């Protein structure tokens, strides 16, 4: 007589990280920070399209006026980008941050491609050094948010990828299964 086990809640909980790891953003934006002296800094951005996601036509990177002197925001991107990407600073509104607005004038970023050379200089008002920012990928026709995320430092030590954590959970589940079978 064989008994069939019912899936336990424990096994389901082990699978949750795997399900969470499946979600992908349309873009990954990495940055480096350069000190320009005093409280002046420059962000240099690289935007990478994620394969399988919608092409990127419009991105807004947020600059909180509590942390960044809005009047100091100055676009200093590679001049070669101006033919293909409109870049401007949109001023803050009550309750909304200032934005570094990037709009594809021709072909959008697609196919897993990366684009470097976007840069902005600013006066930092916060403590320590500037860090990660929120960004939005938008539909250029409706301005609806397609995806959102946070910029990541290009020079930081990467955290373990979500899928690696999910694999570790799966390995533990298999180990418990083998141990309970004995």
Secondary structure as UniProt FT lines:
FT   HELIX           9..21
FT   STRAND          27..37
FT   TURN            38..39
FT   STRAND          40..49
FT   TURN            51..52
FT   STRAND          58..63
FT   TURN            65..67
FT   HELIX           70..72
FT   STRAND          74..75
FT   HELIX           79..83
FT   STRAND          85..90
FT   TURN            94..95
FT   STRAND          98..104
FT   TURN            111..112
FT   STRAND          114..124
FT   STRAND          134..138
FT   TURN            140..142
FT   STRAND          145..150
FT   STRAND          152..153
FT   TURN            154..155
FT   HELIX           162..181
//
